[in-house]
């Protein structure tokens, strides 16, 4: 029934900025006017769901690191991104910052409007569920911002982002909070959400399992590995790791096994269009018309990622379309752009719409990888090896050998390699090198052919560009109130 209310979102107009020229005109449908009942409260929640997207993260992680390279019909797309050019004026920083803060600001307005409602006892459970979902989304948005704009996610005293728990005035600028302050706020939201939400699992709407998955990821990123192990284990006890066939079908949207939460994409929704790095079909981040060689691929899978995956691994079959041209002698080919074309088909499309697929945010395989990471950090390397083998056994047609790690560094390197394959083109690679690159002695790994056009093949895993800059527009408005990250 929730999907029916999506038609109402076009009726809800919220002010997206607090500029002094943004004067409220007579007749505008503000949050307090829009929320007159619990049904209205639910409709506005669906409007917030309709804002959520992570194609910006997918494109940034893929292009800045080593997941994609120039495609067959590239006409200059993503050249600066592949060149690892990152400044306070970069669109990726501005896009991430503004999209999440606009969503948070809308949630704050709607929570305030919801608090003014007189709720019938018969509607209280529904109201609680809606409020809990708002809080969980606000927590998720704050954590996404921390992930990209904090220099060190494990340091509570490091500068984080702005904790936005108020509706700021038109000339009110807020300083950055510490990581610890933002984490505390996120946990407060998740604690309350967990008491309000009654739904245990639901793929396309916030549930208790979403809250647990977010806690698991946040605990791992934060270095709180006992908690990370606990939360990941809870979910691993409730979900089944997908076998090769079901894994493959997951990305066609024909099988929902192994998915804890995803963003639904459907015909005529807000994202039913070509992606521009700020929303749209995920597959159109890489091709114009489809996920085959005839679909005008302007970006391709990187050779280094392709080479890192065994031919018997179903993940290679899922990532690379069979219409691709695979040249085993690509390194010495006279024109490898023509002879070696690795067409991406992770997002082939569904509902008869090429390139449009649901976007997976939390999957059970990530929880297994989080548990393996926790075991390494806690000193149990054999347990980590067993967990990685469990994932590999479910990506091959036959059981795989059990690794024997001689050091924590070797285990982290294996973990990072497994995350690279399992979470490819899903918005993780840059984040993972930022978090684990030093521990694994690993950084961006581009094949010579991937960076031949510009000579930009790698950077140090301690480079300042593993933290995004605060957007120039925000710095210009806030001045000294908003501190820039080092190196920019």
N, C-alpha and C positions, 0 to 999 in steps of 0.2 A: 504493500500500500504506500510505502514511503516514496516509491518512484513516481506515483501519480502526482505528488505534490511538486515535482520538479517544474511543472508548467507554471507554478506560482512565482518562481524566483525572478522572473522578468518583471513582476509587479513590485518588487522590493528595491528601492533605490536608496543606497547609503552613500553618504559623503565619504570619498576615499582619501581626502587629505584635509589638513587643518590650516591651510593657508588663509591669511586674513581676507583674501578676496573671495573665499568660498562662502558666500553669504547664503543663508537658508532662504529660499524663495517660498512664497505662499503656496500651499498645496503639495509641497514635497512630502513623500512618505518616509518619515524618519522612523528610527527603531521603536520609539515609544508609541508612535501611532500604528506601526505595523504589528506590534505585539499586543493584541487585545484579548487573546485567549490562549489556551494551551495548544490548540490547533495552529494558531498563528506562530507560536513559539517553535513548533515543529517545522513549519514551513520555512522560517528564517534559518533554522539549523540546516535544512537542505540547501539553502542558498550558500551557506558557509562551506558545506561539502563540495558544492559546485565550483568553489574557488580553489580547492586543493589540487596541486599539481607538482610533479617533480621532474618534468622534462628539462628544465634548466639545469638541474643537478646531473641528470643523465648525460646531457651534451657536454657539460663542463668536465665531468670526471673522465669521459671517454676521450675528449680531444686534448686536454691538457696533459694527460698521462700517455698511455701506450695501448689504448683499446681500439683506436680507429686511425685511419690514414686517408690520404686523398683518394677519391673515387674516380671511376671511369669518365664521368662527365663533369668533374669538378670545374666550376667556373670562378673559383676564388673563395668559395664558402669555407669559413672557419680557419682561414690562413693565420690570422692573429692568434687564435686559440692554439693551433698546432705549434705556433712559434713561442708559446708560453709567455706571451706578452700580457702582463697583469698589472694594472695601475688603478688608482682610485677612480679613474674615469671609465673603467671597464664596465660593460653592460651586465656581466654576470653578477658582479657584486651588487650593483644597483637593483637588478631584477630580483635577486634573492631577498635582499634587505626589504625592499618595498612590498613585495608580494606577501611575505610573512607578517610584516607589521600592519599592513592593511587588514589582513585576516584577523590578527589579534585585536586590533582596534574595533573591528566590527563585532567580534565576540564580546568584548567588554561592554559595548553599547547594548547588545542583546541580553547579556546577563543582567545588566542594570534594569532593562525593560522587563525582563522576566521576574525580577525581584519585586516589582510593583504590582504584579498580578495577584488577584484574589483567586486562589486555586480551590476548586471543588474537591472535596475528599476523594471522590470517585476518579478524579484526574491526577491525583498526587503522584502515583507511581509513574505515570507517563511523563509528568513534569520532571520528576527526579531523573528519569532516564535521559531526557533531553538536556537538562542542566549538566549531568555527568558527561555527556558526549561533548558539549561545549568546552568543559574544563579539560578533557583529555586532548582535544584538538589544540587548545591554547598551549598546553604543555608540550605537545609535539612540535608546534611552530617555534616555541622558544628553544627547544633542543636542537632543531635544525639550524637555527641562527647561531647557537653556541658552537655547533660542529664546524661551521665554516668561518666564523669570525673570532673565535678564541685561539690564542697562540698555543695553549697547552691545556687540553681537556682534563688532564689529571691533576692540575694545580688549582685548588680552590681559591687561592689568592690572586691568580692571574685575572686580567681584565677579560670580562665576557662580553655580553651585549646589554642592551637596555631592558630591564625587567619592566614590562608594561602591564601594570595592574590597575591603571587609571585611564580615564579618557582625557588626554591632554588638551589644554586650551590651544587656541590658534597661534600663540607666540610662546608656548611653553616648551622648552627643550630640556631633555633629561640626560644625565651622564650615563656612561656605561657602568653596570654593576660588576662585581667580581663573579667569577664562575660559581663560587660557593653560594652567593646570594641568589643567583639564577637557578642553580640546582635545588636550593631549598624551596623556591617558589614553584618549580616544576613538580617537586615531590608533594607539596601541599595540594596542588591541583589533582595529581594522580591519586593521592590518598582519598580526597573527597569524591573523585570520580568513581573509585572502586567501591565506595559505599552506596553510591546512587545508581550505578548501572547494574541491572539484573541479568542482562543477556550475557551468557558465557562466551559464545562464539558467533560471529556473523561476518562473513567475508568482506562485505562492502559498507559496513557501518561499524562504528566504534563499539567494542565489547570489552568484557573483562580481560579476554585474551590479548586484545590490543594493548591494554594498560600493562599487562605482564611483559609483552614483547618489547614495549618501549622501555620499561624498567630494565630488562635484560640488556638491551643495546646500550642504554645510558650507563649502566654499571660497568660494562666492558670498556666503553670509551673513557670512562672516568678512572679505570684501574681498580674498581672495587670488585675483585674477582670472586670472592665468596658469594656475594650477592648475585653477580652475573651467572654463576653456576647454578645457583638456587632457582632463579627465575627461568633460565633456559631449560633446566630439567623439568620444571613444572609443565612447560609447553611440550617438551619432547615426550612426556608421559601421556599427552592428550592427542597428539597428532602423529601420523605415520609418514616416514620419509618416503618420497615417491620413487618408484622403480623407473627404469629408463623410458618405457613407453609413456607412463603417466607424466613424467617430467617433461617429455617432448610436447605432449598435448597441453600442458599447463600454459605454454606460451602461445598456443593457438586459441586459448580461452575455451577449449572444449573439455577441460578437466580442471576441477578446482581443488584437487587434493594437494596438500602441502602448503596451501595459502592460508595465512593467518589474517591478513588484511590487504586489500587492494583498492585502488581507485577505479571505479567503473567508468568505462568510456563507451558511449553509445551514439547512435545516429541522432543528430540535431541537438546534442548537448553543447555546453560551452566550449568544448575542445574538439568539436567535429570540424577540423580544418587543418591546413598545413601548419606544422610546428615551426615556430620561429625562435625557439629557445625560451619562450615564455608561455607555452601552452599549445596544444594541438596533438595530432597523431604522433605517437612516439616514433613510429617507423619513418615518419617524414623528416626526422632529424638526420637521416642517412640517405634517403632516396626521394625522388619526386613523384614517381608513379606506382611503385610496387617493390616487393622484396625479391625480384628476380633480375637477371642481367638486362632484361628489356624494360625494367622499371626505372631507368635513369638513375643509377646509384652515384651520388656525388661524394659520398663517404663510404669507405669499405672497412672491413675488419683489418686490424693491423696484422702485418706478417708475424710480428713477435708473439702476439696472442695466439694466432693460428698455429704457429710452430710449437707453442707450449702445451697444446692439447693433443693427446693421442688420438689416432684415427678411430680407435675402437670406443672412444668416449662419446656418449650420446650428446654431450654438450657441444662438440664440434659440429655434429649434424644439425643441431638446433641453431647454432650461430651462423653457419655458412650455407647458403642456398645451393642446391645441386646444379643450378645453371651456371655457377661460378666457373671461371677458367683457372685451373690450378697448375701452375708451371713449376715443376720441381727444380728447374734451373733458373728460377727468377733472378737470383743474385748476379748472374752473368748475362741475362737476356738483354738484347739491344733495346727493347721497348717493353719493360715489365708492366707498364701501365695498361698495355693492351693484352699481353700474354698471361698476366697474373691478376685476375679480378676476383676478389673475395667478397662476394655480395652478402650483406647482413640480412638474415631473416629471423632474428629474434622477435621482431614485431611485424608479422606478415599481414595482420589484419583479421577482422571478424565482422559479422553482420553484413557481409558482402561489401565491406569498406576496406580496401587495401590500406595497410600501414596503421590502422586504428586498433589498438589492443588495450585491455585493462592493464593498469600499471601496478606491479607487485611492490608493496611497501614492506611487508613482513612475511617471510616464508619460514617453514620449519627447518629448512637446511641452514638458514642463517643462525638459528638457535643452536643447531649442532655445532656450527663453527664457533659460536660464542662459547659454548661449553668446552670445546677443544682449546680455545685460547685461554680460558680460565684454568684449565688443567696444566697448561704449560707454565702460566704465571705462578701457580701454586706448587710447581715442582714435580708434577706427576706426568712425566713425558710418555711412559707407556700407555697411560689412559688417553692422552691426546692422540697418540698414534692409532689406537683402536678406534677412536671416534672418526678420524680422517679416513681410515679404511672403510668404516661403515658407510660414509658418504660415497666413496669411490666405488664400493660394491654395488651401490644403487645407481651408478652412472655408467657402468660397464655391463656387458652380458655375462661376465664371469667374475669370481672373487679375485680381489687384488692382493698383492703381498703386503704384509704388515711392516711398516717402517721401524727402524731401530735408530732413534735419534741419539747422537753422541753428545749433544749440547742443546741448551735452550735456544741458542741462535739458530741452529739447524731446524729445530722444531718450529720456530716462528717463521723461518723462510718457507718451510713446507706449508704451514698454515696460510701464509700470504699468497702462495702460489695457488692453493686450493680455493681461496676466496676469489682470486682473480678469475678463475674458470667458472666457479659456481655463480658468482654475482656480476659477471661481465655485462657491461652496457646497461646496468641497473642503478648507477649512481653511487658506487662505492670505492672505486680504485684510488682516486686522489685522497679520499678520507682515510683509506687503509694504509697508504704509504705514509701519510701524515702521522697516523697513530703508531704503526708497527714497523716502519721502514728502518729506523735505527736499530731496533731490537733484532730485526731479521737481516741486517746489513744488506738491505735491498732498496732500490729506488726505481725510477722510471726506466723501463727496458724497451727501447725502440730498436727494431731491426734497422740495419743501415739503409734498406730500401724505403723504410717508412719516413726517414728524415733526410733522404738524399736531396730533396728539393730546397731545404732551408738550412741543413746542417745542425739543427737543434735536436739533439738525440737524447739528452738526459739532463737532469740537474741533481744537486746533492739532496739527500733526504732530509737535510736540515735547512734547506733554502727557505727564505722568508715567504716565498710564494705558496707554501703549504698552509698559509693563513690568508684569507681574503682581506683586501683593504676595506676599511669603512668607506662607503661611497662618497665621492667628492661632493655631490649635492648636499648630503647630510652634513658634512664637515663645514661647507660654506654657510649653511643656515645656522648651525649650532655653534660654530666657532670653537673656542677653547673648551666648551662644555663637553664635546664629544672627542675623545682622544683617538688619534689614528694608530694603527698597528705599526710595529717596527718595520723598517725597510721601505716604506712608501712615502 
